[in-house]
Amino acid sequence: MNQPWEPEITVQIGQAARMITAQFPQLQPVHITNFGEGFDNSVFLVNNQYVFRFPRKEMAVSLLAAECRILPLLAPNLPIPIPHPHFLGRPEAGYPWPFASYELLPGKTPFRLTEEQRIMSAKPFALFLKKLHDFPKGKAEQLQIPYDQLDRMNLVKRKPMLETSIESAKRNGLLDSGTEEKLHDFLSTIHASFKDETRTLVHGDLHMKNFLVDDKGKISAVIDWGDTHIGHPVIDLSIVYSFLPPAGRNEFFQWYGDVLPEWKIAARFKAIYSLIMLLSYANDQEDLKLVNECCASLRIALN
C-alpha cells in the first residue's frame, strides 16, 4: 500500500487458468474465480481451496519471494494461522514473473463488528505480534528479508502526504466535520520524526483487509505478507489503534508488554495514515462497504 507507482502487468482470469492448468496438472479440472485485487497482486481462488497471487509490479516479485522464504518458518510457531506457500509457479510467455499459491484460510473480512467483538481479538493479536516480533532478526537477515526501504516511520515526511490525502477525502465527501477536526488536532501534535532504532521482523501492512475473523468476530488468520520486512514494531502496533477500541488497547498492552508513549503516538499516526490511504482506495474502487468501514475505523483510531 505504501509502494511507489510503477508500470503494471495484470493477469486476466483466462490467462491465469491456462498457466495454472499447464504447470499444476494435479489441480485439473481448474475452477477459477476472481478473489479480489490487492495493491500489488492479482488474486484468484482455485478449486475453492487455493489462493493464487500474481504480482502486478516488478517490486512485488521480490516481496513475494521473501514472503515464500519466511512464511514456512513462521507458520508453525505463530498462535494464529498464516498462509503457507503451496504451489510456486514460474514465468511463461506473456507473463514474466513467478507466482505463488496458499491454501485458503478460514474466516471473513472484519466488517461491521461491535466494540465487544473487536476487544475479543486484543489478547490474540498481542500474543501473535509478541511472537512475531521476537523472531530472531539475524535469521530474518539470513533469509534475505529486506529492511524498510520506504521510510515508513518518517512521520515528518509522511505528515504532509497525509494532510493532502485528508483534503482529498474531504473534497470527495468522505469525512464528516467531527472526524476532520480530530484528524487535524492529532496531526498538530506531530512535530518531529520517529527516531527509535528498534528493529524486528514485522508483517508491515496490518490493517482490516489483511486479517480474517471467525463467525463470532474473533481473529482467525493473518494474510497478505507481501510487505513483511525488518522494521520498527510500531508499524504492526498500528492495528491497536485502527481496530481496537480503548478498552481493548489496555488489554493488548497487558499481554504484549507496555511500550513507550512515543511508540503509541507513532502507532496511532501509522493507523490513521493507513486508514486514509485505504479510504481513498475504497472510494476509487467504488467500494461503499469498505468506505464505511474505513470511516468507522478512523473514528476508533481518533478515540
C-alpha positions as CSV (number, residue, x, y, z in Angstrom):
1,M,0.0,0.0,0.0
2,N,2.9,2.3,0.5
3,Q,4.9,1.4,-2.6
4,P,5.6,3.9,-5.3
5,W,3.9,3.8,-8.6
6,E,5.4,1.7,-11.4
7,P,4.0,0.1,-14.6
8,E,1.8,-2.9,-14.0
9,I,1.2,-6.2,-15.8
10,T,-2.2,-7.6,-14.9
11,V,-3.0,-11.3,-15.4
12,Q,-6.6,-11.9,-16.6
13,I,-8.5,-14.8,-15.3
14,G,-8.3,-16.9,-18.5
15,Q,-4.5,-16.4,-18.7
16,A,-4.2,-17.4,-15.0
17,A,-6.3,-20.5,-15.6
18,R,-4.1,-21.6,-18.5
19,M,-0.9,-21.1,-16.6
20,I,-2.2,-23.0,-13.5
21,T,-3.5,-25.8,-15.6
22,A,-0.2,-26.2,-17.5
23,Q,2.0,-26.0,-14.5
24,F,-0.1,-27.9,-12.0
25,P,-2.0,-30.6,-13.8
26,Q,-2.9,-32.2,-10.4
27,L,-5.4,-29.3,-10.0
28,Q,-7.4,-30.2,-13.1
29,P,-10.1,-29.5,-13.8
30,V,-9.3,-26.0,-12.7
31,H,-12.2,-24.0,-11.4
32,I,-11.0,-20.4,-11.0
33,T,-12.7,-17.2,-9.8
34,N,-11.5,-13.7,-9.1
35,F,-10.6,-13.3,-5.4
36,G,-10.0,-9.6,-5.4
37,E,-7.3,-7.1,-6.3
38,G,-4.6,-6.3,-3.9
39,F,-2.4,-3.2,-4.2
40,D,0.4,-5.3,-5.8
41,N,-1.1,-8.6,-6.9
42,S,-4.0,-10.1,-8.9
43,V,-5.6,-12.8,-6.7
44,F,-7.6,-15.8,-7.8
45,L,-9.3,-18.7,-5.9
46,V,-8.8,-22.1,-7.5
47,N,-11.0,-25.1,-6.8
48,N,-12.3,-23.3,-3.7
49,Q,-9.1,-24.4,-1.9
50,Y,-6.0,-22.4,-3.1
51,V,-5.4,-18.7,-3.3
52,F,-3.1,-17.8,-6.2
53,R,-1.3,-14.4,-6.2
54,F,0.2,-13.0,-9.4
55,P,2.4,-9.9,-8.9
56,R,1.3,-6.9,-11.0
57,K,4.5,-4.9,-10.3
58,E,8.2,-5.8,-10.5
59,M,8.7,-4.6,-7.0
60,A,6.1,-7.2,-5.8
61,V,8.1,-10.1,-7.2
62,S,10.9,-9.7,-4.7
63,L,8.4,-9.2,-1.9
64,L,6.6,-12.5,-2.9
65,A,9.9,-14.3,-2.9
66,A,10.8,-13.0,0.6
67,E,7.3,-14.0,1.7
68,C,7.8,-17.5,0.4
69,R,11.1,-17.8,2.3
70,I,9.9,-16.6,5.7
71,L,6.3,-18.0,6.0
72,P,7.2,-21.7,6.2
73,L,9.3,-20.9,9.3
74,L,6.8,-18.6,10.9
75,A,3.6,-20.7,10.3
76,P,4.4,-23.5,12.9
77,N,5.3,-21.0,15.6
78,L,2.7,-18.3,15.5
79,P,-0.5,-18.6,17.6
80,I,-2.8,-17.5,14.7
81,P,-2.9,-19.2,11.3
82,I,-1.0,-17.6,8.4
83,P,-0.6,-18.6,4.8
84,H,1.9,-21.3,3.9
85,P,3.2,-21.4,0.3
86,H,2.0,-24.4,-1.5
87,F,2.4,-24.1,-5.3
88,L,5.2,-22.0,-6.7
89,G,4.7,-21.0,-10.4
90,R,7.2,-20.0,-13.0
91,P,7.1,-17.3,-15.6
92,E,5.7,-18.0,-19.1
93,A,5.4,-16.2,-22.4
94,G,3.1,-13.2,-21.8
95,Y,3.8,-13.1,-18.0
96,P,7.4,-12.5,-16.9
97,W,7.3,-13.2,-13.2
98,P,7.0,-16.1,-10.7
99,F,3.7,-16.5,-8.8
100,A,2.6,-18.5,-5.8
101,S,-0.4,-20.0,-4.0
102,Y,-1.5,-20.8,-0.5
103,E,-4.3,-22.9,1.0
104,L,-7.4,-20.8,1.6
105,L,-7.6,-19.9,5.3
106,P,-11.0,-19.8,7.1
107,G,-12.6,-16.5,8.0
108,K,-14.0,-13.3,6.6
109,T,-13.0,-9.6,6.5
110,P,-13.8,-7.9,9.8
111,F,-16.6,-5.6,8.8
112,R,-19.3,-4.2,11.0
113,L,-18.0,-5.6,14.2
114,T,-19.2,-4.3,17.6
115,E,-16.7,-2.9,20.1
116,E,-17.2,-6.1,22.2
117,Q,-16.3,-8.2,19.2
118,R,-13.2,-6.2,18.4
119,I,-12.0,-6.5,22.0
120,M,-12.1,-10.3,21.7
121,S,-9.1,-10.1,19.4
122,A,-7.0,-7.9,21.8
123,K,-5.2,-10.8,23.6
124,P,-4.8,-13.0,20.4
125,F,-3.3,-10.0,18.5
126,A,-1.0,-9.2,21.4
127,L,0.4,-12.8,21.7
128,F,0.7,-13.0,17.9
129,L,2.7,-9.8,17.5
130,K,4.8,-10.5,20.5
131,K,5.8,-13.9,19.0
132,L,6.3,-12.4,15.5
133,H,8.5,-9.5,16.8
134,D,10.6,-12.0,18.8
135,F,11.7,-13.8,15.6
136,P,15.5,-13.6,15.5
137,K,16.5,-10.7,13.4
138,G,19.7,-12.4,12.4
139,K,17.7,-15.3,11.0
140,A,15.5,-12.9,9.0
141,E,18.7,-11.3,7.6
142,Q,20.0,-14.8,6.6
143,L,16.7,-15.3,4.7
144,Q,17.3,-12.0,2.9
145,I,14.3,-10.4,4.3
146,P,14.7,-6.7,3.4
147,Y,14.9,-3.8,5.8
148,D,12.4,-1.0,5.5
149,Q,13.1,0.6,2.1
150,L,10.2,3.0,2.1
151,D,11.0,5.2,5.1
152,R,7.7,4.2,6.7
153,M,8.3,5.7,10.1
154,N,9.5,9.1,8.8
155,L,6.5,11.0,10.3
156,V,7.7,14.4,9.2
157,K,8.0,13.2,5.6
158,R,4.6,11.5,5.7
159,K,2.6,14.1,7.5
160,P,2.2,16.5,4.5
161,M,1.3,13.5,2.4
162,L,-1.3,12.5,4.9
163,E,-2.7,16.1,5.0
164,T,-3.0,16.1,1.2
165,S,-4.9,12.8,1.3
166,I,-7.2,14.2,4.1
167,E,-8.0,17.2,2.0
168,S,-8.8,14.9,-1.0
169,A,-11.0,12.8,1.2
170,K,-12.8,15.9,2.4
171,R,-13.4,17.1,-1.2
172,N,-14.9,13.7,-2.0
173,G,-17.3,13.9,0.9
174,L,-15.7,11.0,2.7
175,L,-15.1,12.8,6.1
176,D,-17.6,14.3,8.4
177,S,-16.6,17.6,10.1
178,G,-16.0,16.0,13.5
179,T,-13.6,13.4,12.1
180,E,-11.8,16.0,10.0
181,E,-11.3,18.3,13.1
182,K,-10.0,15.4,15.2
183,L,-7.6,14.5,12.4
184,H,-6.1,18.0,12.2
185,D,-6.0,18.2,16.0
186,F,-3.9,15.0,16.1
187,L,-1.6,16.0,13.3
188,S,-0.9,19.3,15.0
189,T,0.9,17.3,17.7
190,I,3.3,15.7,15.2
191,H,6.4,17.9,15.0
192,A,9.4,15.5,14.8
193,S,10.2,12.3,13.1
194,F,10.3,9.0,14.9
195,K,13.9,8.1,15.6
196,D,13.8,4.9,17.7
197,E,16.2,2.4,16.4
198,T,14.4,-0.8,17.4
199,R,14.1,-3.3,14.5
200,T,12.3,-6.6,14.3
201,L,10.6,-8.8,11.8
202,V,7.2,-7.2,11.0
203,H,4.2,-8.0,8.9
204,G,4.4,-4.5,7.6
205,D,0.8,-3.9,6.4
206,L,-1.5,-5.0,9.2
207,H,-5.0,-3.5,8.6
208,M,-8.6,-4.7,8.3
209,K,-8.1,-6.1,4.8
210,N,-5.2,-8.3,5.8
211,F,-6.6,-10.4,8.6
212,L,-9.7,-12.5,8.9
213,V,-12.2,-13.2,11.7
214,D,-14.5,-16.1,12.6
215,D,-18.3,-16.1,12.8
216,K,-18.0,-14.6,16.3
217,G,-15.8,-11.8,15.1
218,K,-12.6,-13.1,16.7
219,I,-9.4,-13.0,14.6
220,S,-8.8,-16.3,12.8
221,A,-5.9,-15.6,10.3
222,V,-3.4,-13.0,9.3
223,I,-2.9,-12.8,5.5
224,D,-1.1,-10.9,2.8
225,W,2.5,-10.9,3.9
226,G,3.8,-9.1,0.8
227,D,5.2,-6.2,2.9
228,T,7.0,-8.2,5.5
229,H,10.4,-6.7,6.3
230,I,12.7,-5.8,9.1
231,G,11.4,-2.6,10.5
232,H,10.1,-0.9,13.6
233,P,7.4,-2.9,15.5
234,V,5.3,0.3,15.7
235,I,4.4,-0.5,12.1
236,D,2.4,-3.5,13.3
237,L,1.2,-1.9,16.5
238,S,-0.8,0.5,14.4
239,I,-3.5,-2.2,14.4
240,V,-4.0,-1.5,18.1
241,Y,-5.4,1.9,17.1
242,S,-7.0,1.2,13.8
243,F,-9.0,-1.8,15.1
244,L,-9.2,-1.9,18.9
245,P,-11.2,0.5,21.0
246,P,-9.5,2.0,24.1
247,A,-10.5,-0.9,26.4
248,G,-9.1,-3.4,24.0
249,R,-5.8,-1.4,23.8
250,N,-5.3,-1.7,27.5
251,E,-5.8,-5.4,27.3
252,F,-3.5,-5.7,24.3
253,F,-0.5,-4.0,26.1
254,Q,-1.1,-6.1,29.2
255,W,-0.2,-9.2,27.1
256,Y,2.2,-7.7,24.5
257,G,4.0,-5.6,27.1
258,D,3.8,-1.8,27.5
259,V,5.7,0.4,25.2
260,L,7.0,4.0,25.3
261,P,4.5,6.8,24.8
262,E,6.2,7.9,21.6
263,W,5.7,4.4,20.2
264,K,1.9,4.8,20.8
265,I,1.8,8.2,19.1
266,A,3.7,6.8,16.1
267,A,1.5,3.7,16.0
268,R,-1.7,5.9,16.0
269,F,-0.2,8.0,13.2
270,K,0.5,4.9,11.2
271,A,-3.0,3.7,11.8
272,I,-4.5,6.9,10.6
273,Y,-2.2,7.1,7.6
274,S,-3.1,3.5,6.5
275,L,-6.8,4.1,7.0
276,I,-6.8,7.3,4.9
277,M,-4.9,5.6,2.1
278,L,-7.4,2.6,2.3
279,L,-10.3,5.0,2.3
280,S,-9.1,6.7,-0.9
281,Y,-8.6,3.3,-2.5
282,A,-12.1,2.2,-1.5
283,N,-13.6,5.3,-2.9
284,D,-11.7,4.8,-6.2
285,Q,-13.0,1.3,-6.4
286,E,-16.5,2.5,-5.5
287,D,-16.5,0.0,-2.6
288,L,-19.1,1.6,-0.3
289,K,-18.8,-1.1,2.2
290,L,-15.1,-0.6,2.6
291,V,-15.6,3.2,2.6
292,N,-18.0,2.9,5.6
293,E,-15.7,0.6,7.4
294,C,-12.7,2.9,7.0
295,C,-14.7,5.8,8.3
296,A,-15.8,3.8,11.4
297,S,-12.2,2.7,12.0
298,L,-11.0,6.3,11.7
299,R,-13.3,7.3,14.5
300,I,-11.9,4.5,16.6
301,A,-8.3,5.4,15.8
302,L,-9.0,9.0,16.9
303,N,-10.7,8.0,20.2
